[in-house]
Amino acid sequence: MLTKAFIRAGVCGDAGHIQRMDYLNFAGYPDDIVFRNSIPHAYVMMPITKITGIIESFGYKVIHIVIDRDDKYLELSKVKRGHQIDIETARTCLALERAHIVEQMEEMGVQPVLVQYEIFVSNSVERRKLFTSYSLPEPDMYFFNANETYE
């Protein structure tokens, strides 16, 4: 949803699982792009440092934005979507995934922008602050709180 919101705010990118930039060729795109990369991506812990270097080699300034979600709902979502077999495995994998992100950010000396999912989908004031901090308009779209499907 975060990627879709940036696109609706006027940034070039794709919100689906398949993106034009998946092959890491960023030539010919506008000045402002959004590239979504889930961790893990297709069951692989993507090398964020390497991807960042490739994007920068095309002249882009990379801003790392990490969206995170309440553990309970993230674990339930992983099981529901078939990414993990059960809650315990989802919990273990989530810890490994977060550690990977922290390790990659530390290796680059980067402090990512952390967006909390629950605040992002429910609080238009905080959402507006995020987008205006990048000189973008607040996107005109519906923000669905998927956590409510687990209640």
DSSP file (Angstrom, degrees, kcal/mol; ACC not computed):
  #  RESIDUE AA STRUCTURE BP1 BP2  ACC     N-H-->O    O-->H-N    N-H-->O    O-->H-N    TCO  KAPPA ALPHA  PHI   PSI    X-CA   Y-CA   Z-CA
    1    1 A M     >        0   0    0      0, 0.0     4,-2.3     0, 0.0     5,-0.1   0.000 360.0 360.0 360.0 -34.1    0.0    0.0    0.0
    2    2 A L  H  >  +     0   0    0      2,-0.2     4,-2.1     1,-0.2     5,-0.2   0.922 360.0  47.3 -63.4 -44.1    2.9    2.4    0.7
    3    3 A T  H  > S+     0   0    0      1,-0.2     4,-2.3     2,-0.2    -1,-0.2   0.934 111.3  51.0 -62.1 -46.2    4.3    1.9   -2.8
    4    4 A K  H  > S+     0   0    0      1,-0.2     4,-2.7     2,-0.2    -1,-0.2   0.890 108.4  53.0 -58.7 -40.0    0.8    2.4   -4.3
    5    5 A A  H  X S+     0   0    0     -4,-2.3     4,-1.3     2,-0.2    -1,-0.2   0.907 108.1  49.4 -63.9 -42.2    0.5    5.6   -2.3
    6    6 A F  H  <>S+     0   0    0     -4,-2.1     5,-2.3     2,-0.2    -1,-0.2   0.893 111.6  49.8 -64.3 -37.9    3.8    7.0   -3.6
    7    7 A I  H ><5S+     0   0    0     -4,-2.3     3,-1.9     1,-0.2    -2,-0.2   0.930 109.1  50.8 -64.6 -44.9    2.6    6.2   -7.1
    8    8 A R  H 3<5S+     0   0    0     -4,-2.7   132,-0.4     1,-0.3    -1,-0.2   0.747 104.9  59.1 -64.7 -22.2   -0.7    8.0   -6.5
    9    9 A A  T 3<5S-     0   0    0     -4,-1.3    -1,-0.3    -5,-0.2    -2,-0.2   0.451 132.3 -91.2 -85.3  -0.9    1.3   10.9   -5.3
   10   10 A G  T < 5S+     0   0    0     -3,-1.9     2,-0.3     1,-0.3    -3,-0.2   0.512  82.1 133.7 109.6   5.8    3.0   11.1   -8.7
   11   11 A V      < -     0   0    0     -5,-2.3    -1,-0.3    -6,-0.1     2,-0.3  -0.690  58.0-114.5 -90.4 142.7    6.1    9.0   -8.3
   12   12 A C  B     +a   33   0A   0     20,-2.0    22,-2.5    -2,-0.3     2,-0.3  -0.590  65.0  93.1 -78.5 130.8    7.0    6.5  -11.0
   13   13 A G        -     0   0    0     -2,-0.3     2,-0.4    20,-0.2    22,-0.1  -0.973  65.4 -94.4 171.1-176.8    6.8    2.8  -10.0
   14   14 A D        -     0   0    0     20,-0.5    22,-0.4    -2,-0.3   -10,-0.1  -0.987  14.1-160.4-128.2 135.6    4.7   -0.3   -9.9
   15   15 A A        +     0   0    0     -2,-0.4   -11,-0.2   -12,-0.1   -12,-0.1   0.621  65.0  87.3 -91.0 -13.7    2.7   -1.5   -6.8
   16   16 A G  S    S-     0   0    0      2,-0.3    20,-0.1     1,-0.1    -2,-0.1  -0.117  93.6 -99.2 -81.6 179.8    2.3   -5.1   -7.8
   17   17 A H  S    S+     0   0    0      1,-0.1     2,-0.5    20,-0.0    -1,-0.1   0.784 113.0  59.1 -69.9 -26.8    4.6   -8.1   -7.1
   18   18 A I  S    S-     0   0    0      3,-0.0     2,-0.3     2,-0.0    -2,-0.3  -0.920  74.5-177.5-105.4 126.6    6.0   -7.8  -10.6
   19   19 A Q    >   -     0   0    0     -2,-0.5     3,-1.7    -4,-0.1     4,-0.2  -0.902  38.2-124.4-125.4 150.6    7.6   -4.4  -11.4
   20   20 A R  G >  S+     0   0    0     -2,-0.3     3,-0.6     1,-0.3     5,-0.2   0.829 113.9  52.1 -58.1 -31.4    9.2   -2.9  -14.5
   21   21 A M  G >  S+     0   0    0      1,-0.2     3,-2.3     2,-0.1    -1,-0.3   0.322  74.1 107.2 -91.7   8.8   12.4   -2.3  -12.5
   22   22 A D  G <  S+     0   0    0     -3,-1.7    -1,-0.2     1,-0.3    -2,-0.1   0.770  74.8  59.5 -57.7 -26.3   12.7   -5.8  -11.1
   23   23 A Y  G <  S-     0   0    0     -3,-0.6    -1,-0.3    -4,-0.2    -2,-0.1   0.344 114.1-119.0 -86.6   8.4   15.7   -6.4  -13.4
   24   24 A L  S <  S+     0   0    0     -3,-2.3     2,-0.7     1,-0.2    -2,-0.1   0.792  70.1 135.7  59.7  32.7   17.5   -3.5  -11.7
   25   25 A N        +     0   0    0     -5,-0.2    -1,-0.2     1,-0.1    -2,-0.2  -0.940  23.0 171.4-108.5 109.4   17.7   -1.5  -14.9
   26   26 A F    >   +     0   0    0     -2,-0.7     3,-1.0    28,-0.1     2,-0.2   0.199  30.2 128.8-105.7  14.4   16.8    2.1  -13.9
   27   27 A A  T 3  S+     0   0    0      1,-0.2    -2,-0.1     0, 0.0    31,-0.0  -0.462  70.1  18.3 -71.4 139.8   17.7    3.8  -17.2
   28   28 A G  T 3  S+     0   0    0      1,-0.3    -1,-0.2    -2,-0.2    -2,-0.0   0.525  91.3 125.3  83.1   6.2   15.1    6.0  -18.8
   29   29 A Y    <   -     0   0    0     -3,-1.0    -1,-0.3     1,-0.2     4,-0.1  -0.592  65.7 -94.2 -94.4 160.6   12.9    6.5  -15.8
   30   30 A P        -     0   0    0      0, 0.0    -1,-0.2     0, 0.0   -19,-0.0  -0.003  43.4 -94.8 -63.0 176.6   11.9    9.9  -14.3
   31   31 A D  S    S+     0   0    0      1,-0.2     2,-0.6    29,-0.0    -2,-0.1   0.817 112.5  54.3 -64.5 -32.1   13.8   11.7  -11.5
   32   32 A D        +     0   0    0    -22,-0.1   -20,-2.0    28,-0.1     2,-0.3  -0.916  68.7 161.1-113.1 116.8   11.5   10.3   -8.9
   33   33 A I  B     -a   12   0A   0     -2,-0.6     2,-0.4   -22,-0.2   -20,-0.2  -0.907  27.9-148.1-128.0 157.3   10.9    6.5   -8.7
   34   34 A V        -     0   0    0    -22,-2.5     2,-0.5    -2,-0.3   -20,-0.5  -0.997  13.3-171.6-124.7 127.3    9.7    4.1   -6.1
   35   35 A F        -     0   0    0     -2,-0.4     2,-0.4   -22,-0.1   -20,-0.1  -0.963   9.8-154.4-122.4 114.2   11.1    0.6   -6.0
   36   36 A R        +     0   0    0     -2,-0.5     2,-0.4   -22,-0.4   -17,-0.1  -0.715  16.3 173.8 -92.0 133.8    9.4   -1.8   -3.7
   37   37 A N        -     0   0    0     -2,-0.4     2,-0.1     9,-0.0     4,-0.1  -0.877  17.5-150.8-141.2 107.9   11.4   -4.8   -2.4
   38   38 A S        -     0   0    0     -2,-0.4     8,-0.3     2,-0.1    -2,-0.0  -0.407  26.6-105.3 -75.5 153.6    9.9   -7.1    0.2
   39   39 A I  S    S+     0   0    0      1,-0.2     2,-0.1     6,-0.1     6,-0.1  -0.977 111.7  24.0-121.6 115.7   12.0   -8.9    2.7
   40   40 A P  S    S-     0   0    0      0, 0.0     2,-0.6     0, 0.0     5,-0.2   0.661  87.8-164.5 -76.1 164.2   12.2  -11.7    1.9
   41   41 A H  B >  S-B   44   0B   0      3,-2.8     3,-1.3     1,-0.2    -2,-0.0  -0.966  78.1 -15.0-116.2 115.8   11.4  -11.4   -1.8
   42   42 A A  T 3  S-     0   0    0     -2,-0.6    -1,-0.2     1,-0.3     3,-0.1   0.905 129.8 -56.1  53.7  43.6   10.5  -14.8   -3.4
   43   43 A Y  T 3  S+     0   0    0      1,-0.2     2,-0.4    -3,-0.1    -1,-0.3   0.615 116.7 115.5  66.9  16.1   11.9  -16.5   -0.2
   44   44 A V  B <   -B   41   0B   0     -3,-1.3    -3,-2.8     3,-0.0     2,-1.2  -0.951  69.9-129.1-117.6 134.7   15.3  -14.7   -0.7
   45   45 A M        -     0   0    0     -2,-0.4    -6,-0.1    -5,-0.2    -3,-0.0  -0.705  37.7-137.1 -78.9 100.2   16.8  -12.2    1.7
   46   46 A M        -     0   0    0     -2,-1.2     2,-1.5    -8,-0.3     3,-0.1  -0.276  11.9-115.9 -64.1 141.0   17.6   -9.5   -0.9
   47   47 A P     >  -     0   0    0      0, 0.0     4,-2.4     0, 0.0     3,-0.3  -0.621  32.6-175.7 -78.9  91.8   21.0   -7.8   -0.7
   48   48 A I  H  > S+     0   0    0     -2,-1.5     4,-2.7     1,-0.2     5,-0.2   0.864  80.2  56.2 -58.7 -37.9   19.7   -4.3    0.1
   49   49 A T  H  > S+     0   0    0      2,-0.2     4,-2.1     1,-0.2    -1,-0.2   0.913 109.7  45.2 -62.3 -42.3   23.3   -2.9   -0.1
   50   50 A K  H  > S+     0   0    0     -3,-0.3     4,-2.1     2,-0.2    -2,-0.2   0.925 113.5  48.7 -67.8 -45.2   23.8   -4.2   -3.6
   51   51 A I  H  X S+     0   0    0     -4,-2.4     4,-2.6     1,-0.2    -2,-0.2   0.910 110.6  52.2 -61.7 -42.0   20.4   -3.0   -4.9
   52   52 A T  H  X S+     0   0    0     -4,-2.7     4,-2.7    -5,-0.2    -1,-0.2   0.925 108.5  50.8 -59.4 -45.5   21.1    0.4   -3.4
   53   53 A G  H  X S+     0   0    0     -4,-2.1     4,-1.8     1,-0.2    -1,-0.2   0.889 110.2  49.4 -60.3 -40.3   24.5    0.6   -5.1
   54   54 A I  H  X S+     0   0    0     -4,-2.1     4,-0.6     2,-0.2    -2,-0.2   0.940 111.8  47.7 -65.1 -47.0   22.9   -0.3   -8.5
   55   55 A I  H ><>S+     0   0    0     -4,-2.6     3,-1.4     1,-0.2     5,-1.3   0.930 112.2  50.0 -60.7 -44.5   20.1    2.3   -8.1
   56   56 A E  H ><5S+     0   0    0     -4,-2.7     3,-2.2     1,-0.3    -1,-0.2   0.831  99.8  65.0 -63.1 -32.0   22.7    4.9   -7.1
   57   57 A S  H 3<5S+     0   0    0     -4,-1.8    -1,-0.3     1,-0.3    -2,-0.2   0.701  96.9  57.5 -66.1 -16.2   24.9    4.0  -10.2
   58   58 A F  T <<5S-     0   0    0     -3,-1.4    -1,-0.3    -4,-0.6    -2,-0.2   0.297 128.5 -99.4 -93.1   8.0   22.0    5.3  -12.3
   59   59 A G  T < 5S+     0   0    0     -3,-2.2     2,-0.3     1,-0.3    -3,-0.2   0.541  77.3 138.5  91.1   7.9   22.3    8.7  -10.5
   60   60 A Y      < -     0   0    0     -5,-1.3     2,-0.6   -28,-0.0    -1,-0.3  -0.614  52.2-134.1 -87.9 146.1   19.5    8.3   -8.0
   61   61 A K        -     0   0    0     -2,-0.3     2,-0.5     2,-0.0    -5,-0.0  -0.891  30.5-140.9 -90.3 122.7   19.6    9.4   -4.4
   62   62 A V        -     0   0    0     -2,-0.6     2,-0.5   -10,-0.1   -10,-0.0  -0.745  18.3-170.9 -94.4 129.7   18.1    6.5   -2.5
   63   63 A I        -     0   0    0     -2,-0.5     2,-0.6     2,-0.0    -2,-0.0  -0.979  17.8-143.6-115.5 116.9   15.9    7.0    0.5
   64   64 A H        -     0   0    0     -2,-0.5    49,-3.0    47,-0.1     2,-0.5  -0.710  18.7-176.3 -85.4 120.9   15.2    3.8    2.4
   65   65 A I  E     -c  113   0C   0     -2,-0.6     2,-0.6    47,-0.2    49,-0.2  -0.977   4.7-166.6-119.2 120.6   11.6    3.6    3.7
   66   66 A V  E     -c  114   0C   0     47,-3.2    49,-3.0    -2,-0.5     2,-0.5  -0.927   3.9-159.4-109.9 122.3   10.8    0.6    5.8
   67   67 A I  E     -c  115   0C   0     -2,-0.6     2,-0.3    47,-0.2    49,-0.2  -0.880  15.4-177.7-100.6 132.1    7.1   -0.1    6.6
   68   68 A D  E     -c  116   0C   0     47,-2.5    49,-3.6    -2,-0.5     2,-0.3  -0.843   8.9-154.1-127.5 164.3    6.5   -2.4    9.6
   69   69 A R        -     0   0    0     -2,-0.3     5,-0.1    47,-0.2    47,-0.0  -0.936  37.7 -76.0-138.8 154.0    3.4   -3.8   11.1
   70   70 A D     >  -     0   0    0     -2,-0.3     4,-2.5     1,-0.1     3,-0.3  -0.264  46.7-124.5 -49.6 131.9    2.3   -5.0   14.5
   71   71 A D  H  > S+     0   0    0      1,-0.2     4,-2.9     2,-0.2     5,-0.3   0.884 105.7  55.7 -51.3 -47.6    3.8   -8.4   15.1
   72   72 A K  H  > S+     0   0    0      1,-0.2     4,-2.2     2,-0.2    -1,-0.2   0.926 113.8  38.9 -54.2 -49.6    0.5  -10.2   15.7
   73   73 A Y  H  > S+     0   0    0     -3,-0.3     4,-2.4     2,-0.2    -1,-0.2   0.844 114.4  53.5 -74.8 -33.5   -1.1   -9.1   12.4
   74   74 A L  H  X S+     0   0    0     -4,-2.5     4,-2.2     2,-0.2    -2,-0.2   0.919 110.8  47.0 -66.1 -42.1    2.1   -9.5   10.4
   75   75 A E  H  X S+     0   0    0     -4,-2.9     4,-1.9    -5,-0.2    -2,-0.2   0.929 112.7  48.9 -64.0 -45.5    2.4  -13.1   11.6
   76   76 A L  H  X S+     0   0    0     -4,-2.2     4,-2.8    -5,-0.3    -2,-0.2   0.896 111.2  50.8 -60.7 -40.0   -1.2  -13.8   10.9
   77   77 A S  H  X S+     0   0    0     -4,-2.4     4,-2.5     2,-0.2     6,-0.3   0.905 106.7  53.6 -64.9 -42.1   -0.9  -12.4    7.4
   78   78 A K  H  <>S+     0   0    0     -4,-2.2     5,-2.2     1,-0.2     6,-1.5   0.896 113.8  42.6 -60.4 -40.5    2.2  -14.5    6.7
   79   79 A V  H ><5S+     0   0    0     -4,-1.9     3,-1.4     4,-0.2    -2,-0.2   0.938 113.3  51.5 -71.4 -46.6    0.3  -17.6    7.6
   80   80 A K  H 3<5S+     0   0    0     -4,-2.8    -2,-0.2     1,-0.3    -1,-0.2   0.878 111.4  47.9 -57.7 -39.7   -2.9  -16.6    5.8
   81   81 A R  T 3<5S-     0   0    0     -4,-2.5    -1,-0.3    -5,-0.2    -2,-0.2   0.459 116.0-114.4 -83.8  -0.7   -0.9  -15.8    2.6
   82   82 A G  T < 5S+     0   0    0     -3,-1.4    -3,-0.2     2,-0.2    -2,-0.1   0.646  82.8 121.8  80.1  14.1    0.9  -19.1    2.7
   83   83 A H  S   <S+     0   0    0     -5,-2.2     2,-0.3    -6,-0.3    -4,-0.2   0.774  80.1  25.7 -78.7 -25.6    4.3  -17.5    3.3
   84   84 A Q  S    S-     0   0    0     -6,-1.5    -2,-0.2    -9,-0.1    -1,-0.1  -0.967  72.2-134.3-136.9 153.8    4.8  -19.4    6.5
   85   85 A I  S    S-     0   0    0     -2,-0.3     2,-0.3     1,-0.1    -1,-0.1   0.832  82.8  -6.3 -77.9 -33.6    3.3  -22.7    7.8
   86   86 A D  S  > S-     0   0    0      1,-0.1     4,-2.4   -11,-0.0     5,-0.2  -0.940  75.3 -93.4-155.0 173.7    2.3  -21.5   11.3
   87   87 A I  H  > S+     0   0    0     -2,-0.3     4,-2.8     1,-0.2     5,-0.2   0.893 119.7  53.8 -62.7 -41.9    2.6  -18.6   13.7
   88   88 A E  H  > S+     0   0    0      2,-0.2     4,-2.2     1,-0.2    -1,-0.2   0.920 111.5  44.8 -61.7 -43.6    5.7  -19.9   15.4
   89   89 A T  H  > S+     0   0    0      2,-0.2     4,-2.8     1,-0.2     5,-0.2   0.906 112.8  52.1 -65.7 -41.1    7.6  -20.1   12.1
   90   90 A A  H  X S+     0   0    0     -4,-2.4     4,-2.5     1,-0.2    -2,-0.2   0.908 109.4  50.3 -60.4 -41.6    6.3  -16.7   11.1
   91   91 A R  H  X S+     0   0    0     -4,-2.8     4,-1.8     2,-0.2    -2,-0.2   0.921 112.2  46.5 -63.3 -45.2    7.5  -15.3   14.4
   92   92 A T  H  X S+     0   0    0     -4,-2.2     4,-1.8     1,-0.2    -2,-0.2   0.931 114.5  47.0 -62.8 -46.3   11.0  -16.8   13.9
   93   93 A C  H  X S+     0   0    0     -4,-2.8     4,-2.8     1,-0.2    -2,-0.2   0.881 107.9  56.5 -65.1 -38.3   11.2  -15.6   10.3
   94   94 A L  H  X S+     0   0    0     -4,-2.5     4,-2.5    -5,-0.2     5,-0.2   0.908 106.3  50.0 -60.3 -42.7   10.0  -12.1   11.2
   95   95 A A  H  X S+     0   0    0     -4,-1.8     4,-2.1     1,-0.2    -1,-0.2   0.909 112.6  47.3 -62.1 -41.8   12.9  -11.8   13.6
   96   96 A L  H  X S+     0   0    0     -4,-1.8     4,-2.1     2,-0.2    -2,-0.2   0.894 111.7  50.7 -66.1 -39.9   15.4  -12.9   11.0
   97   97 A E  H  X S+     0   0    0     -4,-2.8     4,-2.1     2,-0.2    -2,-0.2   0.921 111.6  46.5 -65.3 -44.6   13.9  -10.6    8.4
   98   98 A R  H  X S+     0   0    0     -4,-2.5     4,-2.5     1,-0.2    -1,-0.2   0.903 111.2  52.4 -65.2 -39.9   14.1   -7.6   10.7
   99   99 A A  H  X S+     0   0    0     -4,-2.1     4,-2.7    -5,-0.2    -1,-0.2   0.890 107.9  52.6 -62.2 -38.6   17.7   -8.5   11.7
  100  100 A H  H  X S+     0   0    0     -4,-2.1     4,-2.5     2,-0.2    -2,-0.2   0.925 109.6  48.0 -61.9 -45.5   18.6   -8.6    7.9
  101  101 A I  H  X S+     0   0    0     -4,-2.1     4,-2.5     2,-0.2     5,-0.2   0.941 113.0  47.8 -62.2 -46.6   17.2   -5.2    7.3
  102  102 A V  H  X S+     0   0    0     -4,-2.5     4,-2.8     1,-0.2     5,-0.2   0.925 112.1  50.0 -59.9 -45.4   19.0   -3.7   10.3
  103  103 A E  H  X S+     0   0    0     -4,-2.7     4,-2.3     1,-0.2    -1,-0.2   0.918 112.1  47.2 -59.7 -45.0   22.3   -5.4    9.3
  104  104 A Q  H  X S+     0   0    0     -4,-2.5     4,-1.4     2,-0.2    -1,-0.2   0.899 113.3  47.9 -66.2 -41.2   22.0   -4.0    5.7
  105  105 A M  H  X>S+     0   0    0     -4,-2.5     5,-2.8    -5,-0.2     4,-0.9   0.912 112.2  49.6 -65.7 -42.4   21.2   -0.5    6.9
  106  106 A E  H ><5S+     0   0    0     -4,-2.8     3,-0.6     1,-0.2    -2,-0.2   0.900 106.3  56.4 -62.7 -40.5   24.1   -0.6    9.4
  107  107 A E  H 3<5S+     0   0    0     -4,-2.3    -1,-0.2     1,-0.3    -2,-0.2   0.853 114.0  39.7 -60.3 -34.5   26.4   -1.8    6.7
  108  108 A M  H 3<5S-     0   0    0     -4,-1.4    -1,-0.3    -3,-0.1    -2,-0.2   0.551 110.4-121.7 -89.6  -8.3   25.5    1.3    4.6
  109  109 A G  T <<5 +     0   0    0     -4,-0.9     2,-0.4    -3,-0.6    -3,-0.2   0.865  63.0 148.7  68.4  36.2   25.4    3.6    7.6
  110  110 A V      < -     0   0    0     -5,-2.8    -1,-0.2    -6,-0.1    -2,-0.1  -0.857  45.0-154.8-111.0 136.5   21.8    4.5    6.8
  111  111 A Q        -     0   0    0     -2,-0.4   -47,-0.1    -3,-0.1     3,-0.0  -0.922  29.2-146.4-102.4 105.5   19.0    5.4    9.2
  112  112 A P        -     0   0    0      0, 0.0     2,-0.6     0, 0.0   -47,-0.2  -0.269  18.1-107.0 -71.3 158.9   15.9    4.3    7.3
  113  113 A V  E     -c   65   0C   0    -49,-3.0   -47,-3.2     2,-0.0     2,-0.6  -0.764  37.4-148.0 -79.4 124.4   12.6    6.2    7.5
  114  114 A L  E     -c   66   0C   0     -2,-0.6     2,-0.5   -49,-0.2   -47,-0.2  -0.871  13.7-170.2-102.3 122.5   10.3    3.9    9.5
  115  115 A V  E     -c   67   0C   0    -49,-3.0   -47,-2.5    -2,-0.6     2,-0.6  -0.953  15.9-142.5-111.5 123.4    6.6    3.9    8.7
  116  116 A Q  E  >  -c   68   0C   0     -2,-0.5     4,-2.7   -49,-0.2     3,-0.4  -0.778  10.1-143.7 -87.4 120.2    4.3    2.1   11.1
  117  117 A Y  H  > S+     0   0    0    -49,-3.6     4,-2.6    -2,-0.6     5,-0.3   0.877  96.1  52.8 -49.6 -49.7    1.6    0.4    9.0
  118  118 A E  H  > S+     0   0    0    -50,-0.2     4,-1.0     1,-0.2    -1,-0.2   0.882 114.1  42.1 -61.5 -40.1   -1.2    1.0   11.6
  119  119 A I  H  > S+     0   0    0     -3,-0.4     4,-2.3     2,-0.2     8,-0.2   0.905 112.5  55.5 -70.6 -41.5   -0.5    4.7   11.8
  120  120 A F  H  < S+     0   0    0     -4,-2.7    -2,-0.2     1,-0.2    -1,-0.2   0.906 112.5  40.2 -58.7 -45.1   -0.1    5.0    8.0
  121  121 A V  H  < S+     0   0    0     -4,-2.6    -1,-0.2    -5,-0.2    -2,-0.2   0.723 125.4  34.6 -79.8 -19.9   -3.4    3.5    7.1
  122  122 A S  H  < S+     0   0    0     -4,-1.0     2,-0.6    -5,-0.3    -2,-0.2   0.624 104.8  65.6-111.6 -14.1   -5.4    5.2    9.9
  123  123 A N     X  -     0   0    0     -4,-2.3     4,-2.2     1,-0.2    -1,-0.2  -0.858  48.4-177.6-121.6 100.1   -4.0    8.7   10.4
  124  124 A S  H  > S+     0   0    0     -2,-0.6     4,-2.5     1,-0.2    -1,-0.2   0.804  84.7  57.9 -66.0 -29.6   -4.3   11.2    7.5
  125  125 A V  H  > S+     0   0    0      2,-0.2     4,-2.0     1,-0.2    -1,-0.2   0.947 110.1  42.4 -65.3 -47.9   -2.3   13.9    9.4
  126  126 A E  H  > S+     0   0    0      2,-0.2     4,-1.9     1,-0.2    -2,-0.2   0.882 114.0  52.6 -66.6 -37.5    0.7   11.6    9.8
  127  127 A R  H  X S+     0   0    0     -4,-2.2     4,-2.2    -8,-0.2     5,-0.2   0.934 107.9  51.2 -61.2 -46.4    0.4   10.4    6.2
  128  128 A R  H  X S+     0   0    0     -4,-2.5     4,-2.9     1,-0.2     5,-0.3   0.897 106.9  54.3 -58.9 -41.6    0.3   14.0    5.0
  129  129 A K  H  X S+     0   0    0     -4,-2.0     4,-1.7     1,-0.2    -1,-0.2   0.909 107.4  51.4 -59.0 -42.9    3.5   14.7    7.0
  130  130 A L  H  < S+     0   0    0     -4,-1.9     4,-0.5     1,-0.2    -2,-0.2   0.955 114.7  40.8 -60.0 -51.1    5.3   11.8    5.3
  131  131 A F  H ><>S+     0   0    0     -4,-2.2     5,-2.5     1,-0.2     3,-1.2   0.891 113.4  51.7 -70.0 -39.3    4.3   12.9    1.8
  132  132 A T  H ><5S+     0   0    0     -4,-2.9     3,-1.8     1,-0.3    -1,-0.2   0.802  98.7  66.6 -68.3 -25.5    4.9   16.6    2.3
  133  133 A S  T 3<5S+     0   0    0     -4,-1.7    -1,-0.3     1,-0.3    -2,-0.2   0.735 107.4  41.5 -65.0 -19.1    8.4   15.8    3.7
  134  134 A Y  T < 5S-     0   0    0     -3,-1.2    -1,-0.3    -4,-0.5    -2,-0.2   0.121 121.7-109.0-109.3  18.0    9.2   14.7    0.1
  135  135 A S  T < 5S+     0   0    0     -3,-1.8    -3,-0.2     1,-0.2    -2,-0.1   0.850  77.8 132.4  57.0  37.5    7.3   17.6   -1.5
  136  136 A L      < -     0   0    0     -5,-2.5    -1,-0.2    -8,-0.1    -2,-0.2  -0.869  59.9-111.6-115.6 150.5    4.6   15.3   -2.7
  137  137 A P        -     0   0    0      0, 0.0     3,-0.0     0, 0.0    -3,-0.0  -0.447  42.4 -95.1 -74.3 154.4    0.9   15.8   -2.4
  138  138 A E        -     0   0    0     -2,-0.1   -10,-0.1     1,-0.1  -132,-0.0  -0.564  52.6-109.0 -66.4 128.9   -1.1   13.5   -0.1
  139  139 A P        -     0   0    0      0, 0.0     2,-1.1     0, 0.0  -130,-0.1  -0.310  18.2-130.0 -65.8 142.1   -2.3   10.7   -2.4
  140  140 A D        +     0   0    0   -132,-0.4     2,-0.3  -135,-0.1    -2,-0.0  -0.781  64.8 105.8 -92.5  96.6   -6.0   10.5   -3.1
  141  141 A M  S    S-     0   0    0     -2,-1.1     2,-0.4     2,-0.0  -136,-0.0  -0.976  73.1 -91.0-162.7 166.4   -6.9    6.9   -2.4
  142  142 A Y        -     0   0    0     -2,-0.3     2,-0.7     2,-0.0    -2,-0.0  -0.749  31.6-149.3 -88.4 132.3   -8.6    4.6    0.1
  143  143 A F        -     0   0    0     -2,-0.4     2,-0.4   -22,-0.2    -2,-0.0  -0.888  13.9-158.8-106.9 105.2   -6.3    3.3    2.9
  144  144 A F        -     0   0    0     -2,-0.7     2,-1.1     1,-0.0     3,-0.1  -0.686  11.1-143.5 -87.6 129.1   -7.5   -0.1    4.0
  145  145 A N    >   -     0   0    0     -2,-0.4     3,-1.4     1,-0.2     4,-0.2  -0.793  14.7-172.5 -92.9  97.5   -6.5   -1.4    7.4
  146  146 A A  G >  S+     0   0    0     -2,-1.1     3,-1.5     1,-0.3     4,-0.3   0.694  74.8  77.2 -66.3 -18.9   -6.1   -5.1    6.7
  147  147 A N  G >  S+     0   0    0      1,-0.3     3,-2.0     2,-0.2    -1,-0.3   0.842  82.7  67.4 -59.3 -31.1   -5.6   -5.8   10.5
  148  148 A E  G X  S+     0   0    0     -3,-1.4     3,-1.1     1,-0.3    -1,-0.3   0.736  86.6  67.7 -64.0 -21.6   -9.4   -5.5   10.8
  149  149 A T  G <  S+     0   0    0     -3,-1.5    -1,-0.3    -4,-0.2    -2,-0.2   0.649  97.7  54.1 -71.9 -13.1   -9.9   -8.7    8.8
  150  150 A Y  G <         0   0    0     -3,-2.0    -1,-0.2    -4,-0.3    -2,-0.2   0.393 360.0 360.0 -99.9   1.4   -8.3  -10.6   11.7
  151  151 A E    <         0   0    0     -3,-1.1    -1,-0.2    -4,-0.2    -2,-0.1   0.440 360.0 360.0 -89.7 360.0  -10.6   -9.3   14.4
